Amino acid sequence: MNLLKKLFSGGPKEPPAPASVDYQGYKITPAPEKTGAEYRIGAMIEKDGKTHHLIRADTLRDADAASDASIAKAQQMIDHLGDRLFN
């Protein structure tokens, strides 16, 4: 019965929502967007009730790699802009 359930449970599942990361007082939530067969780098950066949505043109084929790259890009933006991200 389990085998039938696995076979007929539908198509491929979306990857689980990535976990948030705390970085220098900011909360980074990776949010790569699926674009065809690839994932576009994206993240939400939050601090003190303010939010910045990061979206990049860069794409990767793997969802996990896109999440990792999204966090790295968000950290880079925080390092360069700090609180000016929210202006």
PDB file of N, CA, C and O in Angstrom, chain B, residues numbered from 101:
ATOM      1  N   MET B 101       0.822  -1.198   0.000  1.00  0.00           N
ATOM      2  CA  MET B 101       0.000   0.000   0.000  1.00  0.00           C
ATOM      3  C   MET B 101       0.862   1.256   0.000  1.00  0.00           C
ATOM      4  O   MET B 101       0.549   2.225  -0.692  1.00  0.00           O
ATOM      5  N   ASN B 102       1.938   1.243   0.767  1.00  0.00           N
ATOM      6  CA  ASN B 102       2.832   2.395   0.813  1.00  0.00           C
ATOM      7  C   ASN B 102       3.420   2.722  -0.555  1.00  0.00           C
ATOM      8  O   ASN B 102       3.546   3.892  -0.917  1.00  0.00           O
ATOM      9  N   LEU B 103       3.777   1.698  -1.306  1.00  0.00           N
ATOM     10  CA  LEU B 103       4.347   1.895  -2.634  1.00  0.00           C
ATOM     11  C   LEU B 103       3.350   2.590  -3.543  1.00  0.00           C
ATOM     12  O   LEU B 103       3.719   3.502  -4.282  1.00  0.00           O
ATOM     13  N   LEU B 104       2.088   2.170  -3.499  1.00  0.00           N
ATOM     14  CA  LEU B 104       1.059   2.815  -4.317  1.00  0.00           C
ATOM     15  C   LEU B 104       0.846   4.259  -3.901  1.00  0.00           C
ATOM     16  O   LEU B 104       0.659   5.136  -4.744  1.00  0.00           O
ATOM     17  N   LYS B 105       0.876   4.497  -2.620  1.00  0.00           N
ATOM     18  CA  LYS B 105       0.706   5.860  -2.116  1.00  0.00           C
ATOM     19  C   LYS B 105       1.825   6.759  -2.624  1.00  0.00           C
ATOM     20  O   LYS B 105       1.573   7.897  -3.018  1.00  0.00           O
ATOM     21  N   LYS B 106       3.049   6.263  -2.619  1.00  0.00           N
ATOM     22  CA  LYS B 106       4.195   7.032  -3.105  1.00  0.00           C
ATOM     23  C   LYS B 106       4.086   7.290  -4.600  1.00  0.00           C
ATOM     24  O   LYS B 106       4.410   8.379  -5.074  1.00  0.00           O
ATOM     25  N   LEU B 107       3.629   6.286  -5.340  1.00  0.00           N
ATOM     26  CA  LEU B 107       3.526   6.417  -6.792  1.00  0.00           C
ATOM     27  C   LEU B 107       2.456   7.409  -7.219  1.00  0.00           C
ATOM     28  O   LEU B 107       2.627   8.116  -8.212  1.00  0.00           O
ATOM     29  N   PHE B 108       1.350   7.467  -6.477  1.00  0.00           N
ATOM     30  CA  PHE B 108       0.213   8.278  -6.896  1.00  0.00           C
ATOM     31  C   PHE B 108      -0.029   9.492  -6.007  1.00  0.00           C
ATOM     32  O   PHE B 108      -1.136  10.029  -5.984  1.00  0.00           O
ATOM     33  N   SER B 109       0.978   9.924  -5.285  1.00  0.00           N
ATOM     34  CA  SER B 109       0.797  11.062  -4.381  1.00  0.00           C
ATOM     35  C   SER B 109       0.963  12.403  -5.083  1.00  0.00           C
ATOM     36  O   SER B 109       0.882  13.444  -4.429  1.00  0.00           O
ATOM     37  N   GLY B 110       1.189  12.411  -6.376  1.00  0.00           N
ATOM     38  CA  GLY B 110       1.322  13.661  -7.108  1.00  0.00           C
ATOM     39  C   GLY B 110       2.721  13.823  -7.644  1.00  0.00           C
ATOM     40  O   GLY B 110       3.563  12.933  -7.523  1.00  0.00           O
ATOM     41  N   GLY B 111       2.952  14.972  -8.238  1.00  0.00           N
ATOM     42  CA  GLY B 111       4.247  15.256  -8.847  1.00  0.00           C
ATOM     43  C   GLY B 111       5.305  15.562  -7.817  1.00  0.00           C
ATOM     44  O   GLY B 111       5.101  15.367  -6.618  1.00  0.00           O
ATOM     45  N   PRO B 112       6.429  16.038  -8.289  1.00  0.00           N
ATOM     46  CA  PRO B 112       7.510  16.361  -7.363  1.00  0.00           C
ATOM     47  C   PRO B 112       7.098  17.462  -6.398  1.00  0.00           C
ATOM     48  O   PRO B 112       6.389  18.400  -6.763  1.00  0.00           O
ATOM     49  N   LYS B 113       7.541  17.332  -5.209  1.00  0.00           N
ATOM     50  CA  LYS B 113       7.226  18.314  -4.166  1.00  0.00           C
ATOM     51  C   LYS B 113       8.207  19.480  -4.241  1.00  0.00           C
ATOM     52  O   LYS B 113       9.364  19.315  -4.629  1.00  0.00           O
ATOM     53  N   GLU B 114       7.720  20.664  -3.862  1.00  0.00           N
ATOM     54  CA  GLU B 114       8.593  21.826  -3.750  1.00  0.00           C
ATOM     55  C   GLU B 114       9.519  21.615  -2.559  1.00  0.00           C
ATOM     56  O   GLU B 114       9.132  20.970  -1.585  1.00  0.00           O
ATOM     57  N   PRO B 115      10.725  22.143  -2.624  1.00  0.00           N
ATOM     58  CA  PRO B 115      11.621  21.992  -1.474  1.00  0.00           C
ATOM     59  C   PRO B 115      11.043  22.690  -0.246  1.00  0.00           C
ATOM     60  O   PRO B 115      10.304  23.664  -0.390  1.00  0.00           O
ATOM     61  N   PRO B 116      11.358  22.220   0.949  1.00  0.00           N
ATOM     62  CA  PRO B 116      10.837  22.862   2.154  1.00  0.00           C
ATOM     63  C   PRO B 116      11.342  24.297   2.262  1.00  0.00           C
ATOM     64  O   PRO B 116      12.399  24.646   1.738  1.00  0.00           O
ATOM     65  N   ALA B 117      10.565  25.105   2.947  1.00  0.00           N
ATOM     66  CA  ALA B 117      10.948  26.511   3.122  1.00  0.00           C
ATOM     67  C   ALA B 117      12.285  26.597   3.848  1.00  0.00           C
ATOM     68  O   ALA B 117      12.473  25.960   4.885  1.00  0.00           O
ATOM     69  N   PRO B 118      13.211  27.380   3.309  1.00  0.00           N
ATOM     70  CA  PRO B 118      14.523  27.479   3.947  1.00  0.00           C
ATOM     71  C   PRO B 118      14.448  28.184   5.294  1.00  0.00           C
ATOM     72  O   PRO B 118      13.590  29.038   5.514  1.00  0.00           O
ATOM     73  N   ALA B 119      15.335  27.825   6.171  1.00  0.00           N
ATOM     74  CA  ALA B 119      15.378  28.417   7.506  1.00  0.00           C
ATOM     75  C   ALA B 119      15.996  29.806   7.452  1.00  0.00           C
ATOM     76  O   ALA B 119      16.847  30.091   6.610  1.00  0.00           O
ATOM     77  N   SER B 120      15.556  30.657   8.357  1.00  0.00           N
ATOM     78  CA  SER B 120      16.115  32.002   8.459  1.00  0.00           C
ATOM     79  C   SER B 120      17.471  31.954   9.145  1.00  0.00           C
ATOM     80  O   SER B 120      17.776  31.028   9.897  1.00  0.00           O
ATOM     81  N   VAL B 121      18.274  32.969   8.868  1.00  0.00           N
ATOM     82  CA  VAL B 121      19.614  33.085   9.437  1.00  0.00           C
ATOM     83  C   VAL B 121      19.728  34.461  10.084  1.00  0.00           C
ATOM     84  O   VAL B 121      19.313  35.460   9.498  1.00  0.00           O
ATOM     85  N   ASP B 122      20.285  34.514  11.283  1.00  0.00           N
ATOM     86  CA  ASP B 122      20.573  35.802  11.923  1.00  0.00           C
ATOM     87  C   ASP B 122      21.984  36.216  11.552  1.00  0.00           C
ATOM     88  O   ASP B 122      22.921  35.422  11.638  1.00  0.00           O
ATOM     89  N   TYR B 123      22.127  37.484  11.133  1.00  0.00           N
ATOM     90  CA  TYR B 123      23.431  37.985  10.713  1.00  0.00           C
ATOM     91  C   TYR B 123      23.554  39.444  11.121  1.00  0.00           C
ATOM     92  O   TYR B 123      22.849  40.294  10.578  1.00  0.00           O
ATOM     93  N   GLN B 124      24.417  39.744  12.048  1.00  0.00           N
ATOM     94  CA  GLN B 124      24.703  41.091  12.524  1.00  0.00           C
ATOM     95  C   GLN B 124      23.432  41.856  12.901  1.00  0.00           C
ATOM     96  O   GLN B 124      23.314  43.045  12.606  1.00  0.00           O
ATOM     97  N   GLY B 125      22.490  41.181  13.547  1.00  0.00           N
ATOM     98  CA  GLY B 125      21.256  41.823  13.986  1.00  0.00           C
ATOM     99  C   GLY B 125      20.149  41.836  12.939  1.00  0.00           C
ATOM    100  O   GLY B 125      19.062  42.349  13.207  1.00  0.00           O
ATOM    101  N   TYR B 126      20.395  41.293  11.774  1.00  0.00           N
ATOM    102  CA  TYR B 126      19.408  41.203  10.702  1.00  0.00           C
ATOM    103  C   TYR B 126      18.922  39.760  10.605  1.00  0.00           C
ATOM    104  O   TYR B 126      19.662  38.824  10.908  1.00  0.00           O
ATOM    105  N   LYS B 127      17.693  39.594  10.187  1.00  0.00           N
ATOM    106  CA  LYS B 127      17.151  38.264   9.928  1.00  0.00           C
ATOM    107  C   LYS B 127      17.077  38.099   8.410  1.00  0.00           C
ATOM    108  O   LYS B 127      16.418  38.883   7.727  1.00  0.00           O
ATOM    109  N   ILE B 128      17.747  37.086   7.893  1.00  0.00           N
ATOM    110  CA  ILE B 128      17.757  36.808   6.461  1.00  0.00           C
ATOM    111  C   ILE B 128      16.962  35.528   6.221  1.00  0.00           C
ATOM    112  O   ILE B 128      17.262  34.481   6.793  1.00  0.00           O
ATOM    113  N   THR B 129      15.954  35.626   5.374  1.00  0.00           N
ATOM    114  CA  THR B 129      15.179  34.463   4.979  1.00  0.00           C
ATOM    115  C   THR B 129      15.371  34.253   3.482  1.00  0.00           C
ATOM    116  O   THR B 129      14.872  35.042   2.679  1.00  0.00           O
ATOM    117  N   PRO B 130      16.086  33.205   3.101  1.00  0.00           N
ATOM    118  CA  PRO B 130      16.282  32.974   1.669  1.00  0.00           C
ATOM    119  C   PRO B 130      14.938  32.681   0.994  1.00  0.00           C
ATOM    120  O   PRO B 130      14.102  31.959   1.537  1.00  0.00           O
ATOM    121  N   ALA B 131      14.749  33.251  -0.191  1.00  0.00           N
ATOM    122  CA  ALA B 131      13.497  33.063  -0.925  1.00  0.00           C
ATOM    123  C   ALA B 131      13.779  32.985  -2.421  1.00  0.00           C
ATOM    124  O   ALA B 131      13.309  33.827  -3.186  1.00  0.00           O
ATOM    125  N   PRO B 132      14.548  31.973  -2.843  1.00  0.00           N
ATOM    126  CA  PRO B 132      14.811  31.852  -4.273  1.00  0.00           C
ATOM    127  C   PRO B 132      13.506  31.593  -5.033  1.00  0.00           C
ATOM    128  O   PRO B 132      12.647  30.845  -4.566  1.00  0.00           O
ATOM    129  N   GLU B 133      13.368  32.215  -6.204  1.00  0.00           N
ATOM    130  CA  GLU B 133      12.160  32.060  -7.010  1.00  0.00           C
ATOM    131  C   GLU B 133      12.417  31.068  -8.136  1.00  0.00           C
ATOM    132  O   GLU B 133      13.424  31.158  -8.837  1.00  0.00           O
ATOM    133  N   LYS B 134      11.510  30.132  -8.301  1.00  0.00           N
ATOM    134  CA  LYS B 134      11.635  29.151  -9.380  1.00  0.00           C
ATOM    135  C   LYS B 134      11.305  29.843 -10.700  1.00  0.00           C
ATOM    136  O   LYS B 134      10.235  30.432 -10.857  1.00  0.00           O
ATOM    137  N   THR B 135      12.237  29.764 -11.641  1.00  0.00           N
ATOM    138  CA  THR B 135      12.074  30.351 -12.963  1.00  0.00           C
ATOM    139  C   THR B 135      12.379  29.263 -13.978  1.00  0.00           C
ATOM    140  O   THR B 135      13.541  29.012 -14.297  1.00  0.00           O
ATOM    141  N   GLY B 136      11.348  28.623 -14.482  1.00  0.00           N
ATOM    142  CA  GLY B 136      11.570  27.494 -15.382  1.00  0.00           C
ATOM    143  C   GLY B 136      12.251  26.369 -14.634  1.00  0.00           C
ATOM    144  O   GLY B 136      11.745  25.891 -13.619  1.00  0.00           O
ATOM    145  N   ALA B 137      13.404  25.944 -15.137  1.00  0.00           N
ATOM    146  CA  ALA B 137      14.155  24.854 -14.505  1.00  0.00           C
ATOM    147  C   ALA B 137      15.206  25.372 -13.537  1.00  0.00           C
ATOM    148  O   ALA B 137      15.970  24.585 -12.978  1.00  0.00           O
ATOM    149  N   GLU B 138      15.257  26.695 -13.328  1.00  0.00           N
ATOM    150  CA  GLU B 138      16.280  27.293 -12.467  1.00  0.00           C
ATOM    151  C   GLU B 138      15.641  28.073 -11.331  1.00  0.00           C
ATOM    152  O   GLU B 138      14.425  28.263 -11.291  1.00  0.00           O
ATOM    153  N   TYR B 139      16.488  28.523 -10.407  1.00  0.00           N
ATOM    154  CA  TYR B 139      16.044  29.299  -9.257  1.00  0.00           C
ATOM    155  C   TYR B 139      16.772  30.634  -9.248  1.00  0.00           C
ATOM    156  O   TYR B 139      18.001  30.681  -9.297  1.00  0.00           O
ATOM    157  N   ARG B 140      16.001  31.723  -9.183  1.00  0.00           N
ATOM    158  CA  ARG B 140      16.557  33.073  -9.133  1.00  0.00           C
ATOM    159  C   ARG B 140      16.891  33.419  -7.678  1.00  0.00           C
ATOM    160  O   ARG B 140      16.101  33.141  -6.776  1.00  0.00           O
ATOM    161  N   ILE B 141      18.041  34.014  -7.457  1.00  0.00           N
ATOM    162  CA  ILE B 141      18.477  34.390  -6.111  1.00  0.00           C
ATOM    163  C   ILE B 141      17.534  35.452  -5.546  1.00  0.00           C
ATOM    164  O   ILE B 141      17.221  36.443  -6.205  1.00  0.00           O
ATOM    165  N   GLY B 142      17.093  35.222  -4.320  1.00  0.00           N
ATOM    166  CA  GLY B 142      16.217  36.174  -3.649  1.00  0.00           C
ATOM    167  C   GLY B 142      16.184  35.905  -2.156  1.00  0.00           C
ATOM    168  O   GLY B 142      16.387  34.776  -1.709  1.00  0.00           O
ATOM    169  N   ALA B 143      15.925  36.958  -1.391  1.00  0.00           N
ATOM    170  CA  ALA B 143      15.858  36.823   0.065  1.00  0.00           C
ATOM    171  C   ALA B 143      15.063  37.977   0.643  1.00  0.00           C
ATOM    172  O   ALA B 143      14.872  39.005  -0.007  1.00  0.00           O
ATOM    173  N   MET B 144      14.601  37.794   1.870  1.00  0.00           N
ATOM    174  CA  MET B 144      13.970  38.866   2.612  1.00  0.00           C
ATOM    175  C   MET B 144      14.891  39.196   3.778  1.00  0.00           C
ATOM    176  O   MET B 144      15.302  38.311   4.529  1.00  0.00           O
ATOM    177  N   ILE B 145      15.211  40.481   3.923  1.00  0.00           N
ATOM    178  CA  ILE B 145      16.087  40.950   4.991  1.00  0.00           C
ATOM    179  C   ILE B 145      15.234  41.798   5.933  1.00  0.00           C
ATOM    180  O   ILE B 145      14.550  42.722   5.496  1.00  0.00           O
ATOM    181  N   GLU B 146      15.278  41.480   7.227  1.00  0.00           N
ATOM    182  CA  GLU B 146      14.448  42.183   8.206  1.00  0.00           C
ATOM    183  C   GLU B 146      15.279  42.669   9.386  1.00  0.00           C
ATOM    184  O   GLU B 146      16.248  42.034   9.804  1.00  0.00           O
ATOM    185  N   LYS B 147      14.859  43.828   9.907  1.00  0.00           N
ATOM    186  CA  LYS B 147      15.457  44.353  11.136  1.00  0.00           C
ATOM    187  C   LYS B 147      14.530  45.420  11.700  1.00  0.00           C
ATOM    188  O   LYS B 147      14.099  46.322  10.981  1.00  0.00           O
ATOM    189  N   ASP B 148      14.229  45.315  12.971  1.00  0.00           N
ATOM    190  CA  ASP B 148      13.419  46.305  13.676  1.00  0.00           C
ATOM    191  C   ASP B 148      12.109  46.613  12.954  1.00  0.00           C
ATOM    192  O   ASP B 148      11.713  47.775  12.864  1.00  0.00           O
ATOM    193  N   GLY B 149      11.443  45.599  12.446  1.00  0.00           N
ATOM    194  CA  GLY B 149      10.158  45.790  11.781  1.00  0.00           C
ATOM    195  C   GLY B 149      10.241  46.291  10.346  1.00  0.00           C
ATOM    196  O   GLY B 149       9.216  46.444   9.683  1.00  0.00           O
ATOM    197  N   LYS B 150      11.446  46.546   9.863  1.00  0.00           N
ATOM    198  CA  LYS B 150      11.636  46.984   8.476  1.00  0.00           C
ATOM    199  C   LYS B 150      12.017  45.781   7.625  1.00  0.00           C
ATOM    200  O   LYS B 150      12.666  44.851   8.103  1.00  0.00           O
ATOM    201  N   THR B 151      11.606  45.806   6.352  1.00  0.00           N
ATOM    202  CA  THR B 151      11.841  44.678   5.457  1.00  0.00           C
ATOM    203  C   THR B 151      12.392  45.159   4.124  1.00  0.00           C
ATOM    204  O   THR B 151      11.958  46.178   3.588  1.00  0.00           O
ATOM    205  N   HIS B 152      13.353  44.414   3.599  1.00  0.00           N
ATOM    206  CA  HIS B 152      13.882  44.658   2.248  1.00  0.00           C
ATOM    207  C   HIS B 152      13.821  43.346   1.475  1.00  0.00           C
ATOM    208  O   HIS B 152      14.309  42.320   1.948  1.00  0.00           O
ATOM    209  N   HIS B 153      13.219  43.379   0.282  1.00  0.00           N
ATOM    210  CA  HIS B 153      13.147  42.191  -0.570  1.00  0.00           C
ATOM    211  C   HIS B 153      14.288  42.251  -1.582  1.00  0.00           C
ATOM    212  O   HIS B 153      14.355  43.158  -2.411  1.00  0.00           O
ATOM    213  N   LEU B 154      15.162  41.289  -1.498  1.00  0.00           N
ATOM    214  CA  LEU B 154      16.313  41.197  -2.397  1.00  0.00           C
ATOM    215  C   LEU B 154      15.965  40.245  -3.537  1.00  0.00           C
ATOM    216  O   LEU B 154      15.577  39.100  -3.302  1.00  0.00           O
ATOM    217  N   ILE B 155      16.104  40.721  -4.767  1.00  0.00           N
ATOM    218  CA  ILE B 155      15.906  39.882  -5.948  1.00  0.00           C
ATOM    219  C   ILE B 155      17.069  40.150  -6.892  1.00  0.00           C
ATOM    220  O   ILE B 155      17.370  41.303  -7.201  1.00  0.00           O
ATOM    221  N   ARG B 156      17.716  39.096  -7.345  1.00  0.00           N
ATOM    222  CA  ARG B 156      18.862  39.213  -8.249  1.00  0.00           C
ATOM    223  C   ARG B 156      18.542  38.524  -9.571  1.00  0.00           C
ATOM    224  O   ARG B 156      17.643  37.686  -9.639  1.00  0.00           O
ATOM    225  N   ALA B 157      19.268  38.874 -10.602  1.00  0.00           N
ATOM    226  CA  ALA B 157      19.094  38.243 -11.906  1.00  0.00           C
ATOM    227  C   ALA B 157      19.801  36.895 -11.977  1.00  0.00           C
ATOM    228  O   ALA B 157      19.505  36.087 -12.857  1.00  0.00           O
ATOM    229  N   ASP B 158      20.728  36.646 -11.063  1.00  0.00           N
ATOM    230  CA  ASP B 158      21.497  35.396 -11.064  1.00  0.00           C
ATOM    231  C   ASP B 158      20.573  34.197 -10.870  1.00  0.00           C
ATOM    232  O   ASP B 158      19.651  34.246 -10.055  1.00  0.00           O
ATOM    233  N   THR B 159      20.815  33.137 -11.605  1.00  0.00           N
ATOM    234  CA  THR B 159      20.031  31.914 -11.439  1.00  0.00           C
ATOM    235  C   THR B 159      20.959  30.708 -11.258  1.00  0.00           C
ATOM    236  O   THR B 159      22.087  30.678 -11.750  1.00  0.00           O
ATOM    237  N   LEU B 160      20.441  29.731 -10.539  1.00  0.00           N
ATOM    238  CA  LEU B 160      21.151  28.475 -10.311  1.00  0.00           C
ATOM    239  C   LEU B 160      20.173  27.332 -10.542  1.00  0.00           C
ATOM    240  O   LEU B 160      18.963  27.506 -10.392  1.00  0.00           O
ATOM    241  N   ARG B 161      20.688  26.172 -10.904  1.00  0.00           N
ATOM    242  CA  ARG B 161      19.828  25.022 -11.196  1.00  0.00           C
ATOM    243  C   ARG B 161      19.359  24.298  -9.939  1.00  0.00           C
ATOM    244  O   ARG B 161      18.330  23.623  -9.971  1.00  0.00           O
ATOM    245  N   ASP B 162      20.081  24.420  -8.847  1.00  0.00           N
ATOM    246  CA  ASP B 162      19.777  23.687  -7.623  1.00  0.00           C
ATOM    247  C   ASP B 162      19.148  24.617  -6.585  1.00  0.00           C
ATOM    248  O   ASP B 162      19.673  25.701  -6.329  1.00  0.00           O
ATOM    249  N   ALA B 163      18.023  24.201  -5.982  1.00  0.00           N
ATOM    250  CA  ALA B 163      17.321  25.026  -4.993  1.00  0.00           C
ATOM    251  C   ALA B 163      18.183  25.288  -3.762  1.00  0.00           C
ATOM    252  O   ALA B 163      18.202  26.408  -3.249  1.00  0.00           O
ATOM    253  N   ASP B 164      18.900  24.266  -3.279  1.00  0.00           N
ATOM    254  CA  ASP B 164      19.753  24.454  -2.097  1.00  0.00           C
ATOM    255  C   ASP B 164      20.892  25.424  -2.389  1.00  0.00           C
ATOM    256  O   ASP B 164      21.216  26.273  -1.558  1.00  0.00           O
ATOM    257  N   ALA B 165      21.492  25.302  -3.554  1.00  0.00           N
ATOM    258  CA  ALA B 165      22.570  26.221  -3.934  1.00  0.00           C
ATOM    259  C   ALA B 165      22.036  27.643  -4.066  1.00  0.00           C
ATOM    260  O   ALA B 165      22.720  28.599  -3.702  1.00  0.00           O
ATOM    261  N   ALA B 166      20.822  27.786  -4.584  1.00  0.00           N
ATOM    262  CA  ALA B 166      20.218  29.115  -4.712  1.00  0.00           C
ATOM    263  C   ALA B 166      19.932  29.717  -3.336  1.00  0.00           C
ATOM    264  O   ALA B 166      20.107  30.920  -3.141  1.00  0.00           O
ATOM    265  N   SER B 167      19.498  28.900  -2.387  1.00  0.00           N
ATOM    266  CA  SER B 167      19.270  29.388  -1.016  1.00  0.00           C
ATOM    267  C   SER B 167      20.577  29.839  -0.384  1.00  0.00           C
ATOM    268  O   SER B 167      20.636  30.900   0.239  1.00  0.00           O
ATOM    269  N   ASP B 168      21.623  29.039  -0.541  1.00  0.00           N
ATOM    270  CA  ASP B 168      22.933  29.410   0.003  1.00  0.00           C
ATOM    271  C   ASP B 168      23.448  30.693  -0.628  1.00  0.00           C
ATOM    272  O   ASP B 168      23.972  31.563   0.068  1.00  0.00           O
ATOM    273  N   ALA B 169      23.302  30.816  -1.942  1.00  0.00           N
ATOM    274  CA  ALA B 169      23.760  32.016  -2.643  1.00  0.00           C
ATOM    275  C   ALA B 169      22.923  33.229  -2.237  1.00  0.00           C
ATOM    276  O   ALA B 169      23.440  34.343  -2.161  1.00  0.00           O
ATOM    277  N   SER B 170      21.636  33.014  -1.978  1.00  0.00           N
ATOM    278  CA  SER B 170      20.762  34.108  -1.543  1.00  0.00           C
ATOM    279  C   SER B 170      21.205  34.656  -0.192  1.00  0.00           C
ATOM    280  O   SER B 170      21.227  35.869   0.020  1.00  0.00           O
ATOM    281  N   ILE B 171      21.556  33.757   0.714  1.00  0.00           N
ATOM    282  CA  ILE B 171      22.038  34.188   2.036  1.00  0.00           C
ATOM    283  C   ILE B 171      23.358  34.942   1.890  1.00  0.00           C
ATOM    284  O   ILE B 171      23.546  35.992   2.505  1.00  0.00           O
ATOM    285  N   ALA B 172      24.261  34.416   1.088  1.00  0.00           N
ATOM    286  CA  ALA B 172      25.560  35.065   0.890  1.00  0.00           C
ATOM    287  C   ALA B 172      25.399  36.449   0.281  1.00  0.00           C
ATOM    288  O   ALA B 172      26.087  37.383   0.691  1.00  0.00           O
ATOM    289  N   LYS B 173      24.505  36.600  -0.689  1.00  0.00           N
ATOM    290  CA  LYS B 173      24.283  37.905  -1.320  1.00  0.00           C
ATOM    291  C   LYS B 173      23.652  38.881  -0.330  1.00  0.00           C
ATOM    292  O   LYS B 173      24.008  40.060  -0.310  1.00  0.00           O
ATOM    293  N   ALA B 174      22.720  38.402   0.491  1.00  0.00           N
ATOM    294  CA  ALA B 174      22.106  39.259   1.506  1.00  0.00           C
ATOM    295  C   ALA B 174      23.148  39.721   2.525  1.00  0.00           C
ATOM    296  O   ALA B 174      23.144  40.882   2.935  1.00  0.00           O
ATOM    297  N   GLN B 175      24.037  38.820   2.930  1.00  0.00           N
ATOM    298  CA  GLN B 175      25.099  39.198   3.871  1.00  0.00           C
ATOM    299  C   GLN B 175      26.013  40.250   3.254  1.00  0.00           C
ATOM    300  O   GLN B 175      26.433  41.191   3.928  1.00  0.00           O
ATOM    301  N   GLN B 176      26.314  40.089   1.988  1.00  0.00           N
ATOM    302  CA  GLN B 176      27.157  41.064   1.289  1.00  0.00           C
ATOM    303  C   GLN B 176      26.479  42.441   1.255  1.00  0.00           C
ATOM    304  O   GLN B 176      27.130  43.462   1.474  1.00  0.00           O
ATOM    305  N   MET B 177      25.189  42.461   0.986  1.00  0.00           N
ATOM    306  CA  MET B 177      24.459  43.736   0.962  1.00  0.00           C
ATOM    307  C   MET B 177      24.426  44.383   2.339  1.00  0.00           C
ATOM    308  O   MET B 177      24.564  45.600   2.455  1.00  0.00           O
ATOM    309  N   ILE B 178      24.246  43.578   3.387  1.00  0.00           N
ATOM    310  CA  ILE B 178      24.246  44.099   4.755  1.00  0.00           C
ATOM    311  C   ILE B 178      25.612  44.697   5.075  1.00  0.00           C
ATOM    312  O   ILE B 178      25.700  45.775   5.663  1.00  0.00           O
ATOM    313  N   ASP B 179      26.680  43.995   4.687  1.00  0.00           N
ATOM    314  CA  ASP B 179      28.032  44.492   4.935  1.00  0.00           C
ATOM    315  C   ASP B 179      28.270  45.834   4.243  1.00  0.00           C
ATOM    316  O   ASP B 179      28.913  46.718   4.808  1.00  0.00           O
ATOM    317  N   HIS B 180      27.758  45.985   3.036  1.00  0.00           N
ATOM    318  CA  HIS B 180      28.010  47.206   2.264  1.00  0.00           C
ATOM    319  C   HIS B 180      27.055  48.349   2.595  1.00  0.00           C
ATOM    320  O   HIS B 180      27.460  49.511   2.596  1.00  0.00           O
ATOM    321  N   LEU B 181      25.788  48.029   2.877  1.00  0.00           N
ATOM    322  CA  LEU B 181      24.791  49.087   3.050  1.00  0.00           C
ATOM    323  C   LEU B 181      24.294  49.259   4.475  1.00  0.00           C
ATOM    324  O   LEU B 181      23.867  50.352   4.847  1.00  0.00           O
ATOM    325  N   GLY B 182      24.338  48.222   5.267  1.00  0.00           N
ATOM    326  CA  GLY B 182      23.817  48.332   6.637  1.00  0.00           C
ATOM    327  C   GLY B 182      22.353  48.738   6.619  1.00  0.00           C
ATOM    328  O   GLY B 182      21.567  48.225   5.822  1.00  0.00           O
ATOM    329  N   ASP B 183      21.989  49.664   7.505  1.00  0.00           N
ATOM    330  CA  ASP B 183      20.597  50.099   7.626  1.00  0.00           C
ATOM    331  C   ASP B 183      20.122  50.925   6.426  1.00  0.00           C
ATOM    332  O   ASP B 183      18.923  51.167   6.283  1.00  0.00           O
ATOM    333  N   ARG B 184      21.045  51.359   5.564  1.00  0.00           N
ATOM    334  CA  ARG B 184      20.629  52.089   4.350  1.00  0.00           C
ATOM    335  C   ARG B 184      19.839  51.191   3.395  1.00  0.00           C
ATOM    336  O   ARG B 184      19.232  51.679   2.442  1.00  0.00           O
ATOM    337  N   LEU B 185      19.848  49.891   3.649  1.00  0.00           N
ATOM    338  CA  LEU B 185      19.040  48.955   2.853  1.00  0.00           C
ATOM    339  C   LEU B 185      17.570  49.359   2.860  1.00  0.00           C
ATOM    340  O   LEU B 185      16.853  49.122   1.888  1.00  0.00           O
ATOM    341  N   PHE B 186      17.127  49.958   3.938  1.00  0.00           N
ATOM    342  CA  PHE B 186      15.707  50.237   4.122  1.00  0.00           C
ATOM    343  C   PHE B 186      15.301  51.630   3.660  1.00  0.00           C
ATOM    344  O   PHE B 186      14.139  52.006   3.816  1.00  0.00           O
ATOM    345  N   ASN B 187      16.209  52.397   3.104  1.00  0.00           N
ATOM    346  CA  ASN B 187      15.874  53.749   2.621  1.00  0.00           C
ATOM    347  C   ASN B 187      15.212  53.708   1.283  1.00  0.00           C
ATOM    348  O   ASN B 187      14.865  54.753   0.734  1.00  0.00           O
TER     349      ASN B 187
END
